[in-house]
Amino acid sequence: MASKFGLAGGLPERRVRPIWDAIDSRQYKNALKAITTLLAKYPNAPYVLALKALVLERMGKPEEALSVCLSAKEVLFSNDSFLTDDLTLSTLQSVFQRLDHMDFATSCYEYACGKFPNHLDLMMGLFNCYVRENLFVKQQQTAIKMYKLAGEERFLLWAVCSIQLQVHYSDGGEKLLLLAEGLLKKHIASHSLHEPEAIMVYISILEQQAKYGDALEVLTGKLGSLLTVEVDRLRIQGRLLARAGDFADAANIFQKILELRPDDWECFLHYLGCLLEDDSYWCTEENVDPIHPPKKVLCKISPLSDELFDSRISDASAVVQKLQEDSQNKLLRGLFFANLEIERRKHMHGKGNDEKLLGALTDYWVRFGHLACFASDVEMFVEVLAPDKKTELLENLKKITPSASIITTKALGQSMTLLRLQVLCGNMFHRSDSELEHCAVQMAEIYCKNLPLSKDLDPQESMHGEEILSLICNLLVELFWRTQNFGYIIEAILVLEWGLTIGRYAYHYKILLLHLYSYLGAFPMAYEWYKCLDVKNILVETATHHILPQMLVSPLWVGLSNLLKDYLKFMDDHLRESAEHSFLAYRHRNYSKVVEFVQFKERLQNSSQYLVAKVEESILRLKQHAHSIEEEEAVLENLKSGIRLVELSNEIPSKPLTFNEDFQSRPWWTPTSEKNYLLGPHEEISYRARENLSQDLEAGVRRNIERRSLLPRMLFLSVRSVSTSIKENFEINGSLSDPKISTELKNLLERYAKMLGSTFENAVDLVTGVSDGLSSYKDFGTNLVEWFNFAVFLNAWNLSSGGCRSRTWHIVDSLLEKYILEGVASLESTIFTPYENMRTLVQVVSEPLAWHGLILQACVRSSLPSGKRKKKTGSAELSSSPLYVALRDSTQSLCSTLESLLKWLIVNQSDDGKLEAILSSMQNDGNNDGPGQVFQILETSTLSMDSTELGHWITGAFKCWNTVKVARKLVTGKHVVLNEFIKNCESKFKSVQKLKQQLSQI
């Protein structure tokens, strides 16, 4: 932070050095004390004020920090001599940025540049501000000014990059690209280009205009010599030729690259695509999702005639064979892939030879069958085979696979690959229950036999054969799905927990456990395993989907609050600071990264998960304070009465959504958070159909965000409208509340109904019909909670629009009472009950019942006699009014409903017999079928081995294993969930009882 001549912000450096040291060591109180002393001597020093603001922001005092920043800004504007001090301006910029007021920082630099228009450092600071605010046009204008002032190539390229960003995010791309091309041509004519990145930018500008010939001239001309790596230059040349339609020359170029880099798989795909003229990559690369890339090579059917296709594919085979003949290339995987891809293209063209493809797969198996990536490598090639040929392939591979009795890492790797291939081919899950059990038992035996291979590994290293336990888990879950025998689920949990005693860093075990515990409703255990994943940095965005959806429907509000706060903090901080990456790319002249960083930031801003988290965090705060109308009103005030979320809801239909979740890491039975096969009957499914999941999700997620964003505003309007209406009803019978509030609430209800797939009138008829017993709760579909919300807010609107209408009070009371009491009666209290059976009940109590209770609180508060109203209206008259009767009946209904629910929950709170039920579910009494066989093999086999076979740390880990302790974790987890639900119900029950007492005073 030191500046020239021993000065810092116009002050002696020795004065501010202690402050910097205190800030760097996070001793903010000491820093603030030193700043206060310095301010006494230099009361109007803007740099000292900027440092004070910085310290206050770090201390978590944003309001004070903003106030001090604004004071420093005023001092700057009042004395031009301070404006040239970049240290003061940059410090203010940093604080304003952290306070989400980047516009203030920009205005400081704009003012300074206005006063000193030829000050290059100030202009660079202003450019930086525009980068942070994504103001691309102003970036361009500022960069052009710097270029005219200094004549440096880098400033011209800053301007060109700013133009490229405008092309990406605005209209008029053709004219803007012509402008960029003209600027570069003019500079080249007078100064040429001197940086490799500059030629890349120039080619990119031409390529975006489809001027491939011009781009090739630049690349092969004098400027092309700036690209010193020959392969990079050839790769660009091949791409330009292919896009220009010159496939023959492009194929020759890519062949040259292959001769230089024979293991370049991507280059081979380009070569083959150009040779067959099937637009491989070129036709689809712009539409490929970089987060969820396809597993197969995307290409069209080659348009070539059969004769020409045969000739070209023979040329490709000859090239690959020639490359493989070189002794240095014999072990390169890329060339084996090339042979497989050639056979796949033949199949696509109707000229496939199954025997040749099987032969190529077998050759690849011999060389690389022991690698963990083998199954995923060959997946797209196996897909083209018919079922009988897949079976033949497996049989062929079994014949050349070493016996399971051979204990080597390579033999183990091949055995694991064979198991993965059986799953990949679909053979595994077409077997009978007994065959699946036998297969799981064999896997367990293979794992135990090969366990000694890991004895010399570090505890942090992956165990040899680690994935076998994951495969066993998948088979056991499949068996549960078929048989509905919960012993298999328990056994799967024990197998994974057992595996984690020695492989504590096996993240895939933790993910599987997380989802199994979630299915059974033991959310504390699921959350603990999620935290053990130690998710950091961008993985927070890609991995949170494993736990967030489950926590959103659980009663663990403290854990959910922490999860949402951590996630939102990471996202907000990253989005706030991401512009720094773009500016660094500018400064370090890595211009190709500038657009990439901006696009990445936009992808995060449009993250569907990010939007869901922002909406649900607001709703969670409302749920946490629903026991008190006063606290709820404070939350609503903090949420700006829900206006911002309504604005978000308005933007959703036109807002692009991105799905950044790593769906591939999810278990097969729950490919997305919206789908869980275990909740339905057994069916044949594709265990590999995971592509395009985001497309199927988008409509539902978009509709859910749009709908949920309306809840805070509807709650605010409901409370406000009923409060006003009640006061007027008691003071002047028949008068109406504020028509604007009533109208807005009606409009939101109409929108809400539309999002539920209904008109307002039909929605009213449906909730009325279900309340009267004319329709079933099943008619609400999967949106039962949302329909209940509609009924609650409909009642509030009805009251505010026309006084007391006991009919809608009865509808809400009936819906809640019938559903909750019927739900309680149908619930099972066993340890094996899936949480799905209780999920909707928890949501009904947490939301519609809570909102209804708040509306009742608002009504009762406004009904209590006080002041002039007490004199105008007698207590007897109030207590006999239809409104009072409706309030009293609704309060009584809510009270009795909660009381019944609490009685059931408390009775079933006992853990008696649950631990024994878990342990007995795996006791097969020596039978050769049923759950328990696999885990018994794991336990008995490892107990029979000593430390000389397994090593000291593995043996020590097994000594700590306790089956009962793990089973108790499941019992405890479900117990905690039930306790939290009871606490939520009790808080609502107490608030309703308080309402009864208040009503008795009227």
N, C-alpha and C positions, 0 to 999 in steps of 0.2 A: 504493500500500500504506500510505500515511501514515494515521494515526488522529488523533483529536481531542486537543487540549491538548498536542501535541508528543510524545505517547507512542505507542509501538508495542509491543503485547504486554506492557504494563506497564513497558516500558523507555524511556529517553530516545531519541527518534527519531534524534538525531545519532549514537547508538551503533550503530544497525542500518542506517542509510542506506548506509554503505560495503558492507555485506553485500548489500543489495538491488542496488546498482550492479554488484557483481561477478557476481551471479547473472544479471542482465539481460544482461551482456556475455559470459556463458558462461565466466568466469574462476573455475571452481569450486574450484581449489586455493587461490586467494587468499581466496575466500569461506570455505572451511573453516578457513583459518588465522585469519581474523578471528573466526569463530565460536568457535574454541578459546580465543582470548584473552578473548572475552566470557564464555564459560562459567567461566573461572577466577574472574571477579568475581561472576557470577550463576549458580552451579552448579545451582540448582534452578529456573531460569526455563524454564517449558514452551515459551514461544515460541522461545527460542534453540535448545532441543532440536528443536523442529519444523523450524526453519530448517536445522539440521544434517542432519536426516533428508531434507529436500528436496534438499540439495546431494549427499548420498550417493546418493540415487536417480538424480539427474541424472548422477552419475559412473559409473553402472552397477554399484552395489553394493547390490542390493536386500535382501540378508540383513541387512547392517549398518543400512540405513535402517529396516527393520522393527523391529529391536531398539531403535533410538533412539526410534522412534515409540511403541513400547509403554512405554518409560521415561517419555516425556512424558505418556502417558495415565495412568500411575500417579501422577505428580505432580499432574495435574489432579484426579484422584479424591481425592487426599489433602488438597487445599486448595481449598475452595469458592470462594475469592476469585478464582481463575484462571478459573472456569467461565464467567463473563460476558464474557470476552475473545473476541469473535468472530474476531479476527485469528488468534489461536492455533488456535482450533477449525477455521477454514477452511483454514489451512495444513496442519494434520494431515489434514483431509479430503482435500485435494489429493494428499498423499503416499500415504495409504491407498488412494485410488482408483487411483493409478498402480501400486501394488503388488498390485492385485486383492484388497484386503481392505476393501472398502467397509463391510462389517458392523462393523468396529472403529470406523470414523468415525461410523457411525450410533449405536453404543453410547455414544460420547462425548456426542453431542448429546442422546440419550435421558436420560443421567444428568444432564446440565446442565439439561434442561427439567424433570426430576423435582425438582431442587433449587430451580429458579426457574420455577415453572409459569406465571407471567404475563409472562415476558420475551419480547416479540414477535420480536426479532432472533434469539434462540435457536430459537424455534419455526419461523421461516422457514428457518433452517439445517437443522433437522430435516426439514422438508418437502422441502428440496432433497435430502437424503440418501435419503428414501423415493422421490423421483423417480428418482434414480440406480439404485436397486435394484428399480424397478418394483413397489413395494409399494403398490398402488392403494388398498387398504382403509385403510392407515395414513395415506396421503396425505389421504384424505377426512376421517378423524378429526382429523388435525392442522389441516387447513384450517377445519373447523367450529369448533375451539377458537379459532383466530385470528379467525374471523368473530364469534364471541360476545364475544371480548375487545375487538376494535377496531371491529366493526360496519361494516367496509368491504365494498363490493360485490365488489371483486376477490377477496377470500378466499372469498366464497360461490361465485363462479364457479370458483375453484380446486377447491372441493369438488365442484361439479357436473361439472367435467371429469374429476375422479378417478372419479366414479360412471360416467360414460360409458366410461371405460377398463375399469372392472369389467364393464360390460355386454358389451364386446367380448371379454373374455378369461375370463369365468366364467359360471356359471349364475345364475338368479334375476334376469334382465334386466328382467322386467316390474315386479317390486316395486321394484327399484333406480331405474328410470325414474320411477315414481310418486313415490318419495322426492325425486328431483331436481326434479320438477315442483312438488311441494308446497313445497320450500324456496324456489324461485323465486317462486311465487305469494305466499307469505307476505312475502317481501322486497318484491315489487312493491306489495303492499297498503300497506306502511308507508313504503317509500322510493322506489318506482318503479325504473326502470333508467336509466342515464345513458350507457352506452357502446354503440356500434354492434355490437361483438362480443358484448355481453351479449344483445341481441335475437336474434342469429344462434344463440347457444347455446340460448336458450329455444325457438326455432322447431325447432331440431334435436332437442331432447328430445321435443317434441310429435310431430314427424315420425316419429321412431323408434317411437312408440306408435301410428302410423297415425291420429293425431288431426289430420287435415288441416284440418277445419273450424275447430277451435280455433286452429290455427296461422294460418289465413287471417284470423281475427278479430284476432289479435295484430298481424299484418302490416298490415292495413288500418286499425287503430285508432291511438290516440295514440302508442303505442310505435313504430309503423312509421316515424314521422317521424325516428327516429334514423338510418335508412338514407337518407342524403342524395342518393345517386346513383340517379336514377329508373330507369335500365336495370337496375341490380342488384335493385332492389325488384320491378320487373316480372318479372324472370327467376325470382325465388323464387315470386312469385305464380302464374306460369304452371306452374311445376313442381308446386306444391301442388294446383292445380286438376286437372292431368293425373293425378296420383296419386289424387286423390279420385274420378276417373272423369268429371269434368265437362270433356269434351274440347272442347266448343263454346266455352265461355268461355276455356279454356286457349289454344285456337287464336287467339282474338281478342287475347289478351294478347301472344302471341308475334308476331302481326302488327303490333301497336303497336311492339314492339321493332325489327322489321324496318324499319318506317318511320323509326325513329330511327337504326338501324345496319344499312343494307341489305347490307353486306358480311359480316354475322355468319352464317357458314355453319352453325355449331352451332345457332343460334337457328332458322334455316330448317328444319333437320332436326326440331327439336322442333315447329315449326309444322305441318310436313307430317305428322308422326307423329300429332299430335292431330287434324288434319283427317281423316285416313284411319282413325284409331282402330286403328292396327296395332301399338301399344305400342313404337314405335321408341324406343330408348334406355331407356325406363322398364322394359322387360321384361328387359333384359340388362346394364344398366350396372354392377350390383353384381358380376356374374360376369366382367367384362372384366378381363384382366390388364393393369395399367398399364404394365408393362415391354414386353409384346408385344401392343400393341393390334391389333385386326383391321383389315385394309385396306379392308373394305367396311362400309357402314352395316348394323348388325344390326337386323332387323325381321321381324315375322311377316307372313303374307299378310293383307291387309286383310279384315276380316269383312263389309264393306259389300256391299250388293247392287250389281249392275252399274250400275244407273241412278244410285244414290246415289254410287257410286265415280266415275262419269263427271262428275257434278255437282261433287263436292268437288275432283277433280283439275283441273277447269276453273277453279274458284275460285283454286286455287294458281297456275295458269298466268297468270291475270289479274293476280294480285297481283305476280308477278315481272315481267310485261310492263309494268305500271304503274310499277314501281320503275325499270326499265331506260329508260323514256321520259324520266326526269329526266336532263338532260345531265351532271349531276355523277356519275351512277352508271354511265355507259356502259362504263367501263373496269374495273369492279369484278369480280373473278374469282368472288366468291361467287354473283352472280346467274347467271353462265354455268353454274356448278356446279348451281344450282337447276334450270335447264332440263334439264340432263342427268339429275339425280336424278328429276325428274318423269317423264321418258321411261323410266327404269329401273323405277320403280314400276309403270308401265303394263305393261311386259314381265312383271313378277312377277305381275300380276293377269290375265295372258293377253290384254291389250289393247294390246300393244306395236306400234309402227309403226317398222319398221327405218329407213325413209327419214327420219322425223323425228329419230330418234336419230343417224343419220349426219349429218344437217344440223346438229344441235346440236354434234356433235363437230367438224365442219368449221368452224363459227363460232368455237368455242373455239380451234381450231388457228390461225385467221387472226389472232386477237388475241394468243394466248399460246404459239404453237407453238415459239417460240425459247427458251422458258424450260426450264431443266434439269429442273424438277419436272413438266413436262407429262405424261410417260409414266406416272409414279406417280399423277398426278391422275386420269387417265382410265381407269386399270386396271380398276376395278370396273365401269365403264360398258361397256368393250369386252368384258368377260367374257360379257355377256348376248347378244352377237351370235353368229350361226352362223359357221362357218369361211369360207363364201363371202362373207358380208357383211364379215368382217374384211379379206378380200382386196380387196373393193370399196373399203373405207375407205382402205386403203393406196394403192390406185391413184388415188383422188380426191385424196388429200393430195399425192401425187407430182406431179400435174398443176399444183397451185397452189404448189409449192415452187420457189423460185428455182434457177436453174441452178448447178451446182457450180462453174462458172467465176467466179461472182460472189463476191468475197471481202469479206464484211462479217461482223461478229460476229452479227448477226441471222440472216443466211443460213446461217452455220455452225451456229448454235443449232438452226435448223429441220432441217438435214441430220442432226445428231446425234439429234434427237428422232425423226426418221423411222427411223433405225437402231434406236433403242430400241423403237419400236413394232413393228418387224419381229420383234424378239426376243420382245416381249410377246405378239404374236399367234401365235407358234409357227412363223411362215413361215420364219424363218432356218434353223432346225435340221431342216426337212424337205427341204432342198435336197441335191443330190448333193455329193460331195466336191469336184469341180472347181468347182461353183458357189460353195461355201463359200470356197474359195481365192480365186476371183475377187472375191468380196465383201470378203474381208480385204484384198486388194490395193487395191481401190477406196477402202476406209477409209484405208489408209496414204497414198494419193495426196491424199485430202481433207485429211488431217492436215498433210501437208507443204505443200500449197498455202496453207493458212491459218496456217501458223506465223508469218509476218511480222506477223500481228495482235497477237502477244504481245511484240514487240520493245521496247515502251515500258513493259512491266509490271515491277514490282519482283520480284526473284527469289523473294520469299516469297509472291507472289500466285499463284493458280491460273492455269495456262496456258489460253488459249482452245482448246477442242477437246480438253481433257485426257482426257476420258472415252473418246475414240475408241480410244486405245491399250488401255484396259481391255476394250473390246468386241472388239478384234483378238485380245487374249489369250484371251478366252473362245472365240472361233472356232477358234483354233489348238489349244486344249486339246480341243475337240470333235473336231477332225480327228485328233488323237492317239488319242483314245478309239476312234474308228472304225477307224483304220488300224494302230494300235500302232506307228507310226513315231515313234521318240523325237526325231527331228529337229524335229517340231512343238513338243514340250515345250521343247527347247533354244531354238527360235526365240521362243517365248512369253517365256522368261526374258530373252533378249537384248532383245526389244522393251521390256519393262518396265524393265530396267536402263538402257537407252538413254533412256527417258522420264525416269528419275530423274536423269539428268545435268543436265537443265534444269528439271525440276519436282521438285526434291528434297523438297518438302513434300507431295507427292501420296500421301496415306495409303493410298488404295485400291490403288495400285501396290505398296506395301510389303506389304499384306495378301495380295495375289495371289502375289507373289514368295515370301513366307513359306510359303505352302501348297505352291507348286511345289517349292521346295527341300526341304520336309519330305517330299513324296512320293518324291523321289529319295534321301532319307536324308542330305542335306547340312545337318544340324541346326545346326552353328555359324553358317552363313549365314542360316538361318531365324531363329535367335535374335538375330543382329545386326540383322536388319530389324525384328524385334519391338521391340528396344530403341530403334531409330530412330523408332518410333511415338511415343516419349516419353509413354507412358501414365501419367496421374496421377489422383489423387483417385478418385472413384467409378468412373472408367473402368477402374481396376485390376480391379474386379469384373466389368465387362461385356465387357472385351476380352481378358482372360488366356486365355480358352478357345481363342484362335487358336494358342497355343504350348504351353500346359501339357500337353494329352494327348500330344503328340508327344514332349515332353521326358521324360514319365513312362516311356516305353518305349525311351528312348535310353540309351546308356552314358555320356552326358555328365552325370555325377553332380554335379560342381562347379557347372555352370550351373544344373542343376535345383535344387540346394540353395539357390542364391542367389535363383532365381525364387520358390521356395516361401517362403523367409524374408521376402522383400520383400512378397509377397502377404499372408502371415499377419500380418506386422507392421502393414500397413495396416488389415486387417480388425479385428485385435484392438484397435488404437489407436482406430479409428473407433467400434467397439462400446463401448469403455470411455468414450469421451468424448461419445457421441451423446446421452446424457441431458442434457448441458449445453444442447443445442438445445431440449429440452422445457422445461427450467427457464427459459431465456431467453424462450420463448414465453409461459410463465406471467407472468413479470415484466413483459414488454412488452404483456401483455393481448391477445395474438394467439391466442385460445383454440382457434380452428379448426385451428391448426397443431399443437396438442399431440397429438391423436390421430394425425395424419398422421406426426409424427416417431416416435411409439412404434411405429406399424405399419411404418414404414420400417426401424427398427432390428430388428424381429422378422423382416422379410423377409431382411435380411442375415444374421441369426443362423441362419436356416433355409436359407441358400444351399447348394445341393447341391455347388457348386464349393468352398465353404469347408470343408465336411465332408470332401470328397475330399482337399483339400490337407492337412488336419490328419492324416488317416489315412496318406496317402502320405509325408508328411514323417517320420513315425515309422518307417515301413517303410524309407525311404531311409537313415536313420541305421543301421538294422540291416544293410542291404546294404553300406554303406560300411565296416563294421567286421567283416564276416563272415570275414575272414582270420584273426582271432584270437578264441578263445573268451573270453579274459579281457576284451578290449575289448567284446565283444558283451554279456557279462554286466553290464558297467558301463552300457551303453546301456539294457539291459532294466531295470536298477535305476532309471535315470533316468525310464523310462517306467512306473514303478510296476508292473513285471512284466506290463504289458499289461492290467491290470485296468480302467483308465479306458476303454480302447478297447473292451473287452468290454461295458462299461456303455453306451457309445455304440451298439454293435451291437444291444443289447437295446432301445434307444429308437427305432431307425430304423423298425421297422414302423408305429409309431403317430405318428412325428414328421412334421409337414408339411414338404415340401421345396419350395423355390422355385428357379426357373431364371432368373437375371438376365442371362444371356449375350445379347449382341446378335447373334442368329443372322442377321439381315438383312445384316450386313456380311461374311458368309462367302461364298466363291465358290460358284457353282452346283453344282460337282462334289462338294463336301463340305458339305452343308447343316447337318450336325452333326458333332461329333468322332467319333461312332460310325459315320458313314456316309461312304464315299468311292466314288463311282460308277466311278472309274478303276480300281479293283481288280477289277472284274467285267467281263463282256462288255458290248458296246454294247447299249443298250436305249432305247426311247422314254420319256422322263421329262418331268414337268412342271417347267419351270425356275422356276415361280413358286409351287410348293406348299411354302410355308415356314411356314404358320400351324399352330398346335397342335403344334409340334415338341417342346415341353417335355412334353406329355402322352405322346407316344410314347417319350420318353427316360426318364420317371420310373421305371417298373418296373425297367428294367435298371440305372439308376444306384443306386436304392435297394438292390437286391440286391447290387450290387458293393460299396457302402460297408459293408453289413452283413457281407459275407463277408470283405472285406479287413481289417476291424477285428479279426477273430479271430486273424490271423496272429501278431502279437507274443506274445499269450498262449499260443498253441499252441507257439510256439518255446520260450518260457520253460519251459513244462511239460515239453516233450520233453527239453530239456537237463537239467532238474532230475531228471526221472524216470529217464533212462538213467544219469545219474551215480550216483544212489542204487542203482539196480538192478545196475549193474556192480560196485560195491563189495561189495554183498551177495552177488552171484553168485560172486565170487572168494573171499570170506571164508567164507560159509556157503552151499554149493551148494543151490539150490532155493528160497531165501528170497525174499520179495516186497518190492518197494519200497513207499513210502507209498501206501496204497490211495486216499487222498483225491486225490492228484495224478493217479493213473491213472484214477480215476473221472471227474474233471473233464476230463481230456484226451479220454476216450472220449465224453463228452457234447458237447464242442466238435466232435469229428470227426463225430458224428451230425448236428449242426447244419450243419456245413460241407457234408456230403454232401447234406443236404436242400436247401441253397441251390444246389447243382449239379443239382438236379432228380432226386435219387436217394435211396434208403434206404441206410443204412450197409452192410447186407449186399450189396445190389446194387452199391454202389460198390466194395466189396472184390472182388467177382467181376469187375467191369469192369477194374480196374487189373491184376488177376491175368491176365485173358484177353488184354489187350494185351501184357503182359510175355511171355506164353507164345507170342505170335503167333497166338492164336485169334481175336483181334479186331484192328481197325485203329486207328491213332492218330486217324483221322477220327471214330471213335465218341466221342471226347472233345469233338467239336464245336469251338466257338470258345473253350472254357474249358480248353484243354490244360494251360496253366501251373497253373491251380487244381487240376486233377486230379493233376498231379505233386506239388503241395504236399500234397495229401491222402495220396498214397502215402508220402511222406517222413515225415509225422507219424504215419501208421498204423504204420510200422515202429518208430518210437520207442515208441508205446503198446504194441505187441505185445511189445517187449522188456521193458518195465516191468511188464507184466501177467502174464508167464509165463516170464521168463528168456530164454534165447537161442533164437530161432527163425530159423534161417538162411533160411527160405523168404521172409520179407518183405524181408530184406536183398537177396536175389537179385532180387525184384520191382523194387525201387528201382534197383539197379545196371543191370538190363536195360532198364528204361524210359529212363533217362538215356543210357546208352551207345548203344542202338539209335537213339533219336531224334536225338541230336547227330551221330552218324556218318552217318546217312541224310540229315540236314539239310545237312551239309557237302558230301556227295556231290552233292546236287541243286542247290546254290547256284551261280549264275553270278557271275563276277568282273568283268563289264563295268561301265563307268561308268554305264550306263543301268539297272542293276538297281534296281528300286524297293526301298525299305527294308522294305516289308512282307514280302519274302522272308526277311529276316534278323531281323525283329522278335521272333518267337517264340523263335528260337534265343538271342537276347540275354536275353530274359526267363527262359528256362529256366536259363541259366547264372547269372543274377543272383539268382534266388530259390530254386527247389527244389534245384538243385545246391548253392547256398550253404548252405541250411538243412541239407542232408544232410551237407555237410562239417563244419558246426558240431556236429552230433550225433556224427559220427565223432571229432571233437576231444574232445568231452565223454567219450566212451567210452574213448578211448585215455588221456586224463588220469587217469581213474579206474582204469584197468587197470595203470598203471605200478606196479611193486612198490616198496613203501616201508614202513618201520617194522615193526609186528607182522605185517602181512599177508605181508611178504617171508619171515618166519620160518615162518609157517603153511603157505604154499604155495610149492612149488619152481618155479623158472623153467620147467623141462621140462614140469611138469604144466599150467602156465598156457598155454604155447605150443601144447599139443596139445588144449586145450579147444575145443569147438564155437564158443564165443563168439569166441575169439581167431582162429580160422580165418575166421569170418564177417567180423570186422573187417579182417583182412589182405586177404581177397579183395575186399571192398568198397573198401578204400583203393586197391588195385592197379587195380581197374576204373575208379575215378574218376581216378586218375593217368594211365592210358593214354588215357582219353577226352579229358581236357584236353590231353594231349600231341598227340593227333591233331588236335584243334581248333586248337591253337596253330600247328602246322605249316602247316595250310591257310591260316590268317589271315596268317601271316608271308609265305608264298609269294605271296599275293594282295595284299600290302601295296604292292607296286610300282605306281608311277603310269605306267609305260612305256606309251605308245600311247594313254593315256586322253584327253589333251588333243587329240591328232590325231583321235581318234574323235568328239569333240564337234564340232570344226570341220568335219570331213568330213560329218557328219550333215546339214548344211544346204547342201551343195554340189549344186545341181541341174543343173550343166553346161549352162546355157542353156535347159533345158526349161521349159515353161510350167506344170508341175505339180510337186508335191512341196514340202517345206519349204525355206525360204530366200528365197522371192520377196518376202515382205513386208518383211523386215529389209533386204534389198538395196535396196528402194525408199527406205526411211527413210535409209539411209546415203548412197546416191548423190544423192538429191534435196537433202539438206541440205548435202552437200559442194559442190554446184554453186551454192549461195547464198553471198553475201558478207555482211560485217558491216553494210552499208547496208540490206540487206533484213531481216536477223534481229536486228540490234542487237549490241553488243559482248559483252554477258554471255552471250547464247545462243551466239554464235560461239565465244567462249572456252571455254564448257562442252563444245561438240562437239569442240574440239581435244584435250580431255583424254580423249576416248573411246578405249577400246582393247578390241576384241572378244576378243583372246587373254587379256587380263587378267581379263575377266569369266568366260570359260570356265575359266580356272585357278582361280577362286574355287570353282567347283563341284567340281573335282578335289580341291582342298585341303580343302573341307568334308567330303567323303566320306572322305578320308584321315584326318582328325582323328577322325571317328567310329570308324573301324576301329582306329586307334591306341589310343583309350580302351578299346575292347572287348578289345584285346590286353592292356592293362595290367590290366584286371579279371581276365582269365583267368590271367595270369601270377601275380598275387597269390594266387589260389586254388591254382594249380599248386604254388607254393612251400610253401603251408601243408600241402598233401597230401603233398609230398615229406618235409616235416618229420614228418608222422604216420608215414610208412614207417620213418623212422629211429627214432622212438620205439618203434614196434612191434617193431623188431628187438632192442630192449633187454629185451623181456619173455622 
